[in-house]
Amino acid sequence: MFNLKLQDTDLCRLCKETAETPLHLICSCPALMHKRSTLLGKYIIQPEYAKLLPARKVLLFLAVNQCLLRDLDSGVTIYRSRST
Ligand SMILES: [Zn+2]
């Protein structure tokens, strides 16, 4: 998004702690720890380990998070209904 000049900063839109790069999202963004654990098997991934992950898992992880980032950019608030 920063490279497209759609926002003023390159800070991660999810954690606002460091630059939002694919490697940050895949390996260490704290806002994605639960999804990373569920989809990739670890809360934090070392960059050298990320190279060994199956491409389909990484693509699924990025696709799921792309939806989250798109909703964040559009200002959509996601409400979850409580199951009773
Ligand atoms: Zn982040």
PDB file of the backbone (N, CA, C, O) and the ligand in Angstrom, with CONECT records:
HET     ZN  A 101       1
ATOM      1  N   MET A   1       0.826  -1.192   0.000  1.00  0.00           N
ATOM      2  CA  MET A   1       0.000   0.000   0.000  1.00  0.00           C
ATOM      3  C   MET A   1       0.874   1.261   0.000  1.00  0.00           C
ATOM      4  O   MET A   1       0.563   2.235  -0.687  1.00  0.00           O
ATOM      5  N   PHE A   2       1.963   1.239   0.771  1.00  0.00           N
ATOM      6  CA  PHE A   2       2.853   2.385   0.812  1.00  0.00           C
ATOM      7  C   PHE A   2       3.455   2.623  -0.555  1.00  0.00           C
ATOM      8  O   PHE A   2       3.538   3.765  -1.007  1.00  0.00           O
ATOM      9  N   ASN A   3       3.885   1.544  -1.231  1.00  0.00           N
ATOM     10  CA  ASN A   3       4.497   1.679  -2.544  1.00  0.00           C
ATOM     11  C   ASN A   3       3.513   2.235  -3.565  1.00  0.00           C
ATOM     12  O   ASN A   3       3.935   2.888  -4.520  1.00  0.00           O
ATOM     13  N   LEU A   4       2.235   2.001  -3.397  1.00  0.00           N
ATOM     14  CA  LEU A   4       1.215   2.509  -4.307  1.00  0.00           C
ATOM     15  C   LEU A   4       0.791   3.931  -3.933  1.00  0.00           C
ATOM     16  O   LEU A   4      -0.064   4.521  -4.593  1.00  0.00           O
ATOM     17  N   LYS A   5       1.399   4.483  -2.863  1.00  0.00           N
ATOM     18  CA  LYS A   5       1.095   5.837  -2.385  1.00  0.00           C
ATOM     19  C   LYS A   5      -0.353   5.972  -1.917  1.00  0.00           C
ATOM     20  O   LYS A   5      -0.949   7.044  -2.015  1.00  0.00           O
ATOM     21  N   LEU A   6      -0.913   4.867  -1.406  1.00  0.00           N
ATOM     22  CA  LEU A   6      -2.269   4.905  -0.895  1.00  0.00           C
ATOM     23  C   LEU A   6      -2.305   5.214   0.596  1.00  0.00           C
ATOM     24  O   LEU A   6      -3.374   5.460   1.156  1.00  0.00           O
ATOM     25  N   GLN A   7      -1.151   5.202   1.233  1.00  0.00           N
ATOM     26  CA  GLN A   7      -1.072   5.596   2.625  1.00  0.00           C
ATOM     27  C   GLN A   7       0.237   6.322   2.852  1.00  0.00           C
ATOM     28  O   GLN A   7       1.163   6.201   2.050  1.00  0.00           O
ATOM     29  N   ASP A   8       0.324   7.085   3.952  1.00  0.00           N
ATOM     30  CA  ASP A   8       1.461   7.953   4.198  1.00  0.00           C
ATOM     31  C   ASP A   8       2.653   7.249   4.832  1.00  0.00           C
ATOM     32  O   ASP A   8       3.751   7.805   4.857  1.00  0.00           O
ATOM     33  N   THR A   9       2.466   6.067   5.333  1.00  0.00           N
ATOM     34  CA  THR A   9       3.533   5.388   6.049  1.00  0.00           C
ATOM     35  C   THR A   9       3.641   3.945   5.572  1.00  0.00           C
ATOM     36  O   THR A   9       2.704   3.382   5.008  1.00  0.00           O
ATOM     37  N   ASP A  10       4.813   3.367   5.817  1.00  0.00           N
ATOM     38  CA  ASP A  10       4.960   1.953   5.469  1.00  0.00           C
ATOM     39  C   ASP A  10       4.749   1.065   6.688  1.00  0.00           C
ATOM     40  O   ASP A  10       4.982  -0.142   6.628  1.00  0.00           O
ATOM     41  N   LEU A  11       4.302   1.669   7.807  1.00  0.00           N
ATOM     42  CA  LEU A  11       4.059   0.873   9.016  1.00  0.00           C
ATOM     43  C   LEU A  11       2.982  -0.168   8.774  1.00  0.00           C
ATOM     44  O   LEU A  11       2.009   0.076   8.060  1.00  0.00           O
ATOM     45  N   CYS A  12       3.164  -1.307   9.365  1.00  0.00           N
ATOM     46  CA  CYS A  12       2.189  -2.388   9.266  1.00  0.00           C
ATOM     47  C   CYS A  12       0.828  -1.875   9.743  1.00  0.00           C
ATOM     48  O   CYS A  12       0.708  -1.306  10.828  1.00  0.00           O
ATOM     49  N   ARG A  13      -0.186  -2.087   8.914  1.00  0.00           N
ATOM     50  CA  ARG A  13      -1.528  -1.617   9.256  1.00  0.00           C
ATOM     51  C   ARG A  13      -2.139  -2.412  10.398  1.00  0.00           C
ATOM     52  O   ARG A  13      -3.111  -1.969  11.009  1.00  0.00           O
ATOM     53  N   LEU A  14      -1.594  -3.558  10.687  1.00  0.00           N
ATOM     54  CA  LEU A  14      -2.167  -4.405  11.733  1.00  0.00           C
ATOM     55  C   LEU A  14      -1.534  -4.142  13.098  1.00  0.00           C
ATOM     56  O   LEU A  14      -2.248  -3.974  14.087  1.00  0.00           O
ATOM     57  N   CYS A  15      -0.214  -4.106  13.162  1.00  0.00           N
ATOM     58  CA  CYS A  15       0.450  -3.949  14.464  1.00  0.00           C
ATOM     59  C   CYS A  15       1.072  -2.571  14.655  1.00  0.00           C
ATOM     60  O   CYS A  15       1.318  -2.159  15.789  1.00  0.00           O
ATOM     61  N   LYS A  16       1.327  -1.865  13.580  1.00  0.00           N
ATOM     62  CA  LYS A  16       1.926  -0.526  13.608  1.00  0.00           C
ATOM     63  C   LYS A  16       3.280  -0.515  14.327  1.00  0.00           C
ATOM     64  O   LYS A  16       3.655   0.485  14.938  1.00  0.00           O
ATOM     65  N   GLU A  17       4.007  -1.634  14.251  1.00  0.00           N
ATOM     66  CA  GLU A  17       5.294  -1.729  14.948  1.00  0.00           C
ATOM     67  C   GLU A  17       6.492  -1.633  14.017  1.00  0.00           C
ATOM     68  O   GLU A  17       7.556  -1.170  14.428  1.00  0.00           O
ATOM     69  N   THR A  18       6.339  -2.062  12.770  1.00  0.00           N
ATOM     70  CA  THR A  18       7.451  -2.075  11.831  1.00  0.00           C
ATOM     71  C   THR A  18       6.902  -1.998  10.417  1.00  0.00           C
ATOM     72  O   THR A  18       5.688  -1.938  10.221  1.00  0.00           O
ATOM     73  N   ALA A  19       7.784  -2.000   9.437  1.00  0.00           N
ATOM     74  CA  ALA A  19       7.340  -1.898   8.046  1.00  0.00           C
ATOM     75  C   ALA A  19       6.507  -3.117   7.658  1.00  0.00           C
ATOM     76  O   ALA A  19       6.803  -4.249   8.041  1.00  0.00           O
ATOM     77  N   GLU A  20       5.466  -2.850   6.891  1.00  0.00           N
ATOM     78  CA  GLU A  20       4.589  -3.934   6.430  1.00  0.00           C
ATOM     79  C   GLU A  20       5.181  -4.547   5.166  1.00  0.00           C
ATOM     80  O   GLU A  20       4.993  -4.040   4.060  1.00  0.00           O
ATOM     81  N   THR A  21       5.891  -5.634   5.355  1.00  0.00           N
ATOM     82  CA  THR A  21       6.468  -6.366   4.223  1.00  0.00           C
ATOM     83  C   THR A  21       5.861  -7.759   4.212  1.00  0.00           C
ATOM     84  O   THR A  21       5.342  -8.218   5.230  1.00  0.00           O
ATOM     85  N   PRO A  22       5.920  -8.437   3.068  1.00  0.00           N
ATOM     86  CA  PRO A  22       5.422  -9.820   3.042  1.00  0.00           C
ATOM     87  C   PRO A  22       6.118 -10.687   4.093  1.00  0.00           C
ATOM     88  O   PRO A  22       5.480 -11.523   4.733  1.00  0.00           O
ATOM     89  N   LEU A  23       7.422 -10.487   4.269  1.00  0.00           N
ATOM     90  CA  LEU A  23       8.161 -11.286   5.250  1.00  0.00           C
ATOM     91  C   LEU A  23       7.669 -11.000   6.669  1.00  0.00           C
ATOM     92  O   LEU A  23       7.542 -11.918   7.479  1.00  0.00           O
ATOM     93  N   HIS A  24       7.393  -9.731   6.969  1.00  0.00           N
ATOM     94  CA  HIS A  24       6.867  -9.380   8.292  1.00  0.00           C
ATOM     95  C   HIS A  24       5.518 -10.063   8.521  1.00  0.00           C
ATOM     96  O   HIS A  24       5.278 -10.630   9.587  1.00  0.00           O
ATOM     97  N   LEU A  25       4.638 -10.006   7.514  1.00  0.00           N
ATOM     98  CA  LEU A  25       3.312 -10.609   7.672  1.00  0.00           C
ATOM     99  C   LEU A  25       3.414 -12.127   7.820  1.00  0.00           C
ATOM    100  O   LEU A  25       2.730 -12.721   8.654  1.00  0.00           O
ATOM    101  N   ILE A  26       4.252 -12.740   7.024  1.00  0.00           N
ATOM    102  CA  ILE A  26       4.365 -14.205   7.061  1.00  0.00           C
ATOM    103  C   ILE A  26       5.067 -14.668   8.342  1.00  0.00           C
ATOM    104  O   ILE A  26       4.671 -15.670   8.938  1.00  0.00           O
ATOM    105  N   CYS A  27       6.098 -13.949   8.761  1.00  0.00           N
ATOM    106  CA  CYS A  27       6.957 -14.455   9.834  1.00  0.00           C
ATOM    107  C   CYS A  27       6.675 -13.911  11.234  1.00  0.00           C
ATOM    108  O   CYS A  27       6.744 -14.671  12.199  1.00  0.00           O
ATOM    109  N   SER A  28       6.362 -12.637  11.376  1.00  0.00           N
ATOM    110  CA  SER A  28       6.446 -12.103  12.730  1.00  0.00           C
ATOM    111  C   SER A  28       5.404 -11.081  13.152  1.00  0.00           C
ATOM    112  O   SER A  28       5.455 -10.620  14.293  1.00  0.00           O
ATOM    113  N   CYS A  29       4.478 -10.705  12.312  1.00  0.00           N
ATOM    114  CA  CYS A  29       3.496  -9.701  12.745  1.00  0.00           C
ATOM    115  C   CYS A  29       2.739 -10.244  13.962  1.00  0.00           C
ATOM    116  O   CYS A  29       2.101 -11.293  13.874  1.00  0.00           O
ATOM    117  N   PRO A  30       2.807  -9.532  15.101  1.00  0.00           N
ATOM    118  CA  PRO A  30       2.127 -10.036  16.304  1.00  0.00           C
ATOM    119  C   PRO A  30       0.613 -10.096  16.157  1.00  0.00           C
ATOM    120  O   PRO A  30      -0.048 -10.873  16.845  1.00  0.00           O
ATOM    121  N   ALA A  31       0.068  -9.287  15.274  1.00  0.00           N
ATOM    122  CA  ALA A  31      -1.389  -9.289  15.084  1.00  0.00           C
ATOM    123  C   ALA A  31      -1.879 -10.549  14.370  1.00  0.00           C
ATOM    124  O   ALA A  31      -3.074 -10.843  14.378  1.00  0.00           O
ATOM    125  N   LEU A  32      -0.963 -11.288  13.759  1.00  0.00           N
ATOM    126  CA  LEU A  32      -1.351 -12.484  13.001  1.00  0.00           C
ATOM    127  C   LEU A  32      -0.873 -13.776  13.647  1.00  0.00           C
ATOM    128  O   LEU A  32      -0.862 -14.829  13.009  1.00  0.00           O
ATOM    129  N   MET A  33      -0.480 -13.694  14.912  1.00  0.00           N
ATOM    130  CA  MET A  33       0.091 -14.882  15.562  1.00  0.00           C
ATOM    131  C   MET A  33      -0.881 -16.059  15.584  1.00  0.00           C
ATOM    132  O   MET A  33      -0.489 -17.194  15.311  1.00  0.00           O
ATOM    133  N   HIS A  34      -2.128 -15.796  15.902  1.00  0.00           N
ATOM    134  CA  HIS A  34      -3.084 -16.899  15.987  1.00  0.00           C
ATOM    135  C   HIS A  34      -3.319 -17.520  14.604  1.00  0.00           C
ATOM    136  O   HIS A  34      -3.305 -18.742  14.456  1.00  0.00           O
ATOM    137  N   LYS A  35      -3.531 -16.681  13.609  1.00  0.00           N
ATOM    138  CA  LYS A  35      -3.746 -17.202  12.250  1.00  0.00           C
ATOM    139  C   LYS A  35      -2.501 -17.915  11.731  1.00  0.00           C
ATOM    140  O   LYS A  35      -2.600 -18.934  11.048  1.00  0.00           O
ATOM    141  N   ARG A  36      -1.318 -17.370  12.062  1.00  0.00           N
ATOM    142  CA  ARG A  36      -0.068 -18.003  11.637  1.00  0.00           C
ATOM    143  C   ARG A  36       0.057 -19.382  12.259  1.00  0.00           C
ATOM    144  O   ARG A  36       0.452 -20.343  11.598  1.00  0.00           O
ATOM    145  N   SER A  37      -0.281 -19.469  13.530  1.00  0.00           N
ATOM    146  CA  SER A  37      -0.209 -20.764  14.203  1.00  0.00           C
ATOM    147  C   SER A  37      -1.196 -21.755  13.582  1.00  0.00           C
ATOM    148  O   SER A  37      -0.864 -22.920  13.361  1.00  0.00           O
ATOM    149  N   THR A  38      -2.408 -21.281  13.303  1.00  0.00           N
ATOM    150  CA  THR A  38      -3.444 -22.154  12.751  1.00  0.00           C
ATOM    151  C   THR A  38      -3.091 -22.612  11.335  1.00  0.00           C
ATOM    152  O   THR A  38      -3.222 -23.792  11.011  1.00  0.00           O
ATOM    153  N   LEU A  39      -2.647 -21.683  10.497  1.00  0.00           N
ATOM    154  CA  LEU A  39      -2.443 -22.000   9.081  1.00  0.00           C
ATOM    155  C   LEU A  39      -1.026 -22.470   8.747  1.00  0.00           C
ATOM    156  O   LEU A  39      -0.830 -23.248   7.813  1.00  0.00           O
ATOM    157  N   LEU A  40      -0.027 -21.991   9.522  1.00  0.00           N
ATOM    158  CA  LEU A  40       1.359 -22.330   9.190  1.00  0.00           C
ATOM    159  C   LEU A  40       2.054 -23.149  10.277  1.00  0.00           C
ATOM    160  O   LEU A  40       3.183 -23.602  10.086  1.00  0.00           O
ATOM    161  N   GLY A  41       1.385 -23.340  11.412  1.00  0.00           N
ATOM    162  CA  GLY A  41       1.919 -24.240  12.425  1.00  0.00           C
ATOM    163  C   GLY A  41       2.814 -23.614  13.477  1.00  0.00           C
ATOM    164  O   GLY A  41       3.250 -24.314  14.391  1.00  0.00           O
ATOM    165  N   LYS A  42       3.107 -22.313  13.387  1.00  0.00           N
ATOM    166  CA  LYS A  42       3.957 -21.664  14.383  1.00  0.00           C
ATOM    167  C   LYS A  42       3.479 -20.235  14.620  1.00  0.00           C
ATOM    168  O   LYS A  42       2.955 -19.584  13.715  1.00  0.00           O
ATOM    169  N   TYR A  43       3.667 -19.755  15.852  1.00  0.00           N
ATOM    170  CA  TYR A  43       3.297 -18.373  16.170  1.00  0.00           C
ATOM    171  C   TYR A  43       4.261 -17.384  15.505  1.00  0.00           C
ATOM    172  O   TYR A  43       3.837 -16.360  14.968  1.00  0.00           O
ATOM    173  N   ILE A  44       5.537 -17.692  15.546  1.00  0.00           N
ATOM    174  CA  ILE A  44       6.582 -16.874  14.923  1.00  0.00           C
ATOM    175  C   ILE A  44       7.399 -17.806  14.032  1.00  0.00           C
ATOM    176  O   ILE A  44       7.710 -18.932  14.419  1.00  0.00           O
ATOM    177  N   ILE A  45       7.737 -17.334  12.851  1.00  0.00           N
ATOM    178  CA  ILE A  45       8.487 -18.161  11.904  1.00  0.00           C
ATOM    179  C   ILE A  45       9.792 -17.460  11.550  1.00  0.00           C
ATOM    180  O   ILE A  45       9.798 -16.277  11.209  1.00  0.00           O
ATOM    181  N   GLN A  46      10.879 -18.187  11.631  1.00  0.00           N
ATOM    182  CA  GLN A  46      12.172 -17.638  11.223  1.00  0.00           C
ATOM    183  C   GLN A  46      12.183 -17.519   9.702  1.00  0.00           C
ATOM    184  O   GLN A  46      11.675 -18.403   9.012  1.00  0.00           O
ATOM    185  N   PRO A  47      12.755 -16.436   9.168  1.00  0.00           N
ATOM    186  CA  PRO A  47      12.762 -16.245   7.708  1.00  0.00           C
ATOM    187  C   PRO A  47      13.344 -17.432   6.944  1.00  0.00           C
ATOM    188  O   PRO A  47      12.879 -17.770   5.855  1.00  0.00           O
ATOM    189  N   GLU A  48      14.362 -18.057   7.523  1.00  0.00           N
ATOM    190  CA  GLU A  48      14.936 -19.205   6.783  1.00  0.00           C
ATOM    191  C   GLU A  48      13.963 -20.397   6.740  1.00  0.00           C
ATOM    192  O   GLU A  48      13.975 -21.180   5.790  1.00  0.00           O
ATOM    193  N   TYR A  49      13.122 -20.526   7.777  1.00  0.00           N
ATOM    194  CA  TYR A  49      12.109 -21.585   7.794  1.00  0.00           C
ATOM    195  C   TYR A  49      10.979 -21.259   6.821  1.00  0.00           C
ATOM    196  O   TYR A  49      10.390 -22.157   6.219  1.00  0.00           O
ATOM    197  N   ALA A  50      10.680 -19.965   6.671  1.00  0.00           N
ATOM    198  CA  ALA A  50       9.583 -19.550   5.777  1.00  0.00           C
ATOM    199  C   ALA A  50       9.837 -20.017   4.346  1.00  0.00           C
ATOM    200  O   ALA A  50       8.900 -20.315   3.605  1.00  0.00           O
ATOM    201  N   LYS A  51      11.112 -20.077   3.966  1.00  0.00           N
ATOM    202  CA  LYS A  51      11.457 -20.516   2.605  1.00  0.00           C
ATOM    203  C   LYS A  51      11.097 -21.972   2.381  1.00  0.00           C
ATOM    204  O   LYS A  51      10.941 -22.405   1.239  1.00  0.00           O
ATOM    205  N   LEU A  52      10.964 -22.730   3.461  1.00  0.00           N
ATOM    206  CA  LEU A  52      10.693 -24.164   3.348  1.00  0.00           C
ATOM    207  C   LEU A  52       9.204 -24.487   3.416  1.00  0.00           C
ATOM    208  O   LEU A  52       8.808 -25.634   3.205  1.00  0.00           O
ATOM    209  N   LEU A  53       8.375 -23.485   3.711  1.00  0.00           N
ATOM    210  CA  LEU A  53       6.935 -23.729   3.828  1.00  0.00           C
ATOM    211  C   LEU A  53       6.337 -24.051   2.461  1.00  0.00           C
ATOM    212  O   LEU A  53       6.767 -23.497   1.449  1.00  0.00           O
ATOM    213  N   PRO A  54       5.349 -24.940   2.428  1.00  0.00           N
ATOM    214  CA  PRO A  54       4.672 -25.218   1.162  1.00  0.00           C
ATOM    215  C   PRO A  54       4.011 -23.950   0.619  1.00  0.00           C
ATOM    216  O   PRO A  54       3.358 -23.223   1.367  1.00  0.00           O
ATOM    217  N   ALA A  55       4.175 -23.688  -0.651  1.00  0.00           N
ATOM    218  CA  ALA A  55       3.649 -22.466  -1.274  1.00  0.00           C
ATOM    219  C   ALA A  55       2.142 -22.343  -1.068  1.00  0.00           C
ATOM    220  O   ALA A  55       1.641 -21.239  -0.854  1.00  0.00           O
ATOM    221  N   ARG A  56       1.411 -23.456  -1.128  1.00  0.00           N
ATOM    222  CA  ARG A  56      -0.048 -23.370  -0.986  1.00  0.00           C
ATOM    223  C   ARG A  56      -0.441 -22.879   0.403  1.00  0.00           C
ATOM    224  O   ARG A  56      -1.426 -22.156   0.547  1.00  0.00           O
ATOM    225  N   LYS A  57       0.323 -23.266   1.431  1.00  0.00           N
ATOM    226  CA  LYS A  57       0.027 -22.791   2.784  1.00  0.00           C
ATOM    227  C   LYS A  57       0.306 -21.301   2.914  1.00  0.00           C
ATOM    228  O   LYS A  57      -0.477 -20.569   3.521  1.00  0.00           O
ATOM    229  N   VAL A  58       1.417 -20.850   2.345  1.00  0.00           N
ATOM    230  CA  VAL A  58       1.767 -19.425   2.412  1.00  0.00           C
ATOM    231  C   VAL A  58       0.738 -18.599   1.643  1.00  0.00           C
ATOM    232  O   VAL A  58       0.324 -17.536   2.105  1.00  0.00           O
ATOM    233  N   LEU A  59       0.326 -19.083   0.476  1.00  0.00           N
ATOM    234  CA  LEU A  59      -0.668 -18.361  -0.320  1.00  0.00           C
ATOM    235  C   LEU A  59      -2.007 -18.288   0.405  1.00  0.00           C
ATOM    236  O   LEU A  59      -2.674 -17.254   0.368  1.00  0.00           O
ATOM    237  N   LEU A  60      -2.404 -19.364   1.060  1.00  0.00           N
ATOM    238  CA  LEU A  60      -3.645 -19.361   1.828  1.00  0.00           C
ATOM    239  C   LEU A  60      -3.549 -18.361   2.977  1.00  0.00           C
ATOM    240  O   LEU A  60      -4.477 -17.587   3.209  1.00  0.00           O
ATOM    241  N   PHE A  61      -2.437 -18.378   3.687  1.00  0.00           N
ATOM    242  CA  PHE A  61      -2.215 -17.450   4.800  1.00  0.00           C
ATOM    243  C   PHE A  61      -2.298 -16.002   4.312  1.00  0.00           C
ATOM    244  O   PHE A  61      -2.955 -15.171   4.939  1.00  0.00           O
ATOM    245  N   LEU A  62      -1.636 -15.702   3.199  1.00  0.00           N
ATOM    246  CA  LEU A  62      -1.658 -14.340   2.663  1.00  0.00           C
ATOM    247  C   LEU A  62      -3.050 -13.964   2.163  1.00  0.00           C
ATOM    248  O   LEU A  62      -3.477 -12.823   2.337  1.00  0.00           O
ATOM    249  N   ALA A  63      -3.759 -14.899   1.549  1.00  0.00           N
ATOM    250  CA  ALA A  63      -5.107 -14.614   1.041  1.00  0.00           C
ATOM    251  C   ALA A  63      -6.055 -14.291   2.189  1.00  0.00           C
ATOM    252  O   ALA A  63      -6.837 -13.344   2.105  1.00  0.00           O
ATOM    253  N   VAL A  64      -5.987 -15.070   3.249  1.00  0.00           N
ATOM    254  CA  VAL A  64      -6.848 -14.827   4.410  1.00  0.00           C
ATOM    255  C   VAL A  64      -6.553 -13.450   4.995  1.00  0.00           C
ATOM    256  O   VAL A  64      -7.471 -12.706   5.340  1.00  0.00           O
ATOM    257  N   ASN A  65      -5.285 -13.121   5.104  1.00  0.00           N
ATOM    258  CA  ASN A  65      -4.912 -11.844   5.703  1.00  0.00           C
ATOM    259  C   ASN A  65      -5.146 -10.676   4.757  1.00  0.00           C
ATOM    260  O   ASN A  65      -5.353  -9.551   5.210  1.00  0.00           O
ATOM    261  N   GLN A  66      -5.118 -10.920   3.466  1.00  0.00           N
ATOM    262  CA  GLN A  66      -5.425  -9.856   2.510  1.00  0.00           C
ATOM    263  C   GLN A  66      -6.859  -9.375   2.701  1.00  0.00           C
ATOM    264  O   GLN A  66      -7.138  -8.181   2.600  1.00  0.00           O
ATOM    265  N   CYS A  67      -7.762 -10.303   2.976  1.00  0.00           N
ATOM    266  CA  CYS A  67      -9.162  -9.936   3.251  1.00  0.00           C
ATOM    267  C   CYS A  67      -9.229  -9.051   4.492  1.00  0.00           C
ATOM    268  O   CYS A  67      -9.968  -8.067   4.514  1.00  0.00           O
ATOM    269  N   LEU A  68      -8.469  -9.395   5.514  1.00  0.00           N
ATOM    270  CA  LEU A  68      -8.443  -8.610   6.747  1.00  0.00           C
ATOM    271  C   LEU A  68      -7.914  -7.202   6.477  1.00  0.00           C
ATOM    272  O   LEU A  68      -8.489  -6.221   6.948  1.00  0.00           O
ATOM    273  N   LEU A  69      -6.821  -7.102   5.719  1.00  0.00           N
ATOM    274  CA  LEU A  69      -6.239  -5.806   5.415  1.00  0.00           C
ATOM    275  C   LEU A  69      -7.168  -4.970   4.535  1.00  0.00           C
ATOM    276  O   LEU A  69      -7.267  -3.756   4.711  1.00  0.00           O
ATOM    277  N   ARG A  70      -7.846  -5.617   3.594  1.00  0.00           N
ATOM    278  CA  ARG A  70      -8.774  -4.897   2.723  1.00  0.00           C
ATOM    279  C   ARG A  70      -9.926  -4.319   3.551  1.00  0.00           C
ATOM    280  O   ARG A  70     -10.336  -3.178   3.341  1.00  0.00           O
ATOM    281  N   ASP A  71     -10.442  -5.112   4.490  1.00  0.00           N
ATOM    282  CA  ASP A  71     -11.508  -4.628   5.361  1.00  0.00           C
ATOM    283  C   ASP A  71     -11.026  -3.471   6.222  1.00  0.00           C
ATOM    284  O   ASP A  71     -11.762  -2.512   6.460  1.00  0.00           O
ATOM    285  N   LEU A  72      -9.786  -3.568   6.687  1.00  0.00           N
ATOM    286  CA  LEU A  72      -9.192  -2.505   7.501  1.00  0.00           C
ATOM    287  C   LEU A  72      -9.093  -1.216   6.688  1.00  0.00           C
ATOM    288  O   LEU A  72      -9.412  -0.138   7.187  1.00  0.00           O
ATOM    289  N   ASP A  73      -8.650  -1.329   5.434  1.00  0.00           N
ATOM    290  CA  ASP A  73      -8.507  -0.159   4.568  1.00  0.00           C
ATOM    291  C   ASP A  73      -9.846   0.468   4.225  1.00  0.00           C
ATOM    292  O   ASP A  73      -9.947   1.687   4.090  1.00  0.00           O
ATOM    293  N   SER A  74     -10.868  -0.354   4.083  1.00  0.00           N
ATOM    294  CA  SER A  74     -12.168   0.175   3.682  1.00  0.00           C
ATOM    295  C   SER A  74     -12.980   0.657   4.888  1.00  0.00           C
ATOM    296  O   SER A  74     -14.066   1.213   4.724  1.00  0.00           O
ATOM    297  N   GLY A  75     -12.456   0.444   6.089  1.00  0.00           N
ATOM    298  CA  GLY A  75     -13.152   0.892   7.281  1.00  0.00           C
ATOM    299  C   GLY A  75     -14.291  -0.012   7.695  1.00  0.00           C
ATOM    300  O   GLY A  75     -15.125   0.375   8.514  1.00  0.00           O
ATOM    301  N   VAL A  76     -14.339  -1.210   7.143  1.00  0.00           N
ATOM    302  CA  VAL A  76     -15.389  -2.153   7.482  1.00  0.00           C
ATOM    303  C   VAL A  76     -15.166  -2.648   8.906  1.00  0.00           C
ATOM    304  O   VAL A  76     -14.058  -3.042   9.270  1.00  0.00           O
ATOM    305  N   THR A  77     -16.194  -2.625   9.679  1.00  0.00           N
ATOM    306  CA  THR A  77     -16.138  -3.192  11.021  1.00  0.00           C
ATOM    307  C   THR A  77     -16.830  -4.539  10.978  1.00  0.00           C
ATOM    308  O   THR A  77     -17.974  -4.660  10.540  1.00  0.00           O
ATOM    309  N   ILE A  78     -16.130  -5.517  11.428  1.00  0.00           N
ATOM    310  CA  ILE A  78     -16.681  -6.866  11.400  1.00  0.00           C
ATOM    311  C   ILE A  78     -17.304  -7.174  12.750  1.00  0.00           C
ATOM    312  O   ILE A  78     -16.632  -7.164  13.781  1.00  0.00           O
ATOM    313  N   TYR A  79     -18.589  -7.445  12.722  1.00  0.00           N
ATOM    314  CA  TYR A  79     -19.293  -7.836  13.930  1.00  0.00           C
ATOM    315  C   TYR A  79     -19.522  -9.334  13.881  1.00  0.00           C
ATOM    316  O   TYR A  79     -19.919  -9.894  12.859  1.00  0.00           O
ATOM    317  N   ARG A  80     -19.270  -9.940  14.972  1.00  0.00           N
ATOM    318  CA  ARG A  80     -19.516 -11.376  15.049  1.00  0.00           C
ATOM    319  C   ARG A  80     -20.703 -11.615  15.967  1.00  0.00           C
ATOM    320  O   ARG A  80     -20.776 -11.077  17.072  1.00  0.00           O
ATOM    321  N   SER A  81     -21.614 -12.420  15.492  1.00  0.00           N
ATOM    322  CA  SER A  81     -22.765 -12.736  16.330  1.00  0.00           C
ATOM    323  C   SER A  81     -22.364 -13.790  17.343  1.00  0.00           C
ATOM    324  O   SER A  81     -21.535 -14.659  17.072  1.00  0.00           O
ATOM    325  N   ARG A  82     -22.959 -13.696  18.489  1.00  0.00           N
ATOM    326  CA  ARG A  82     -22.686 -14.686  19.526  1.00  0.00           C
ATOM    327  C   ARG A  82     -23.570 -15.890  19.306  1.00  0.00           C
ATOM    328  O   ARG A  82     -24.769 -15.765  19.056  1.00  0.00           O
ATOM    329  N   SER A  83     -22.973 -17.039  19.401  1.00  0.00           N
ATOM    330  CA  SER A  83     -23.803 -18.232  19.333  1.00  0.00           C
ATOM    331  C   SER A  83     -24.300 -18.538  20.724  1.00  0.00           C
ATOM    332  O   SER A  83     -23.551 -18.431  21.695  1.00  0.00           O
ATOM    333  N   THR A  84     -25.548 -18.916  20.827  1.00  0.00           N
ATOM    334  CA  THR A  84     -26.128 -19.167  22.145  1.00  0.00           C
ATOM    335  C   THR A  84     -26.363 -20.640  22.336  1.00  0.00           C
ATOM    336  O   THR A  84     -26.849 -21.056  23.387  1.00  0.00           O
TER     337      THR A  84
HETATM  338 ZN    ZN A 101       2.496  -6.160  11.757  1.00  0.00          ZN2+
END
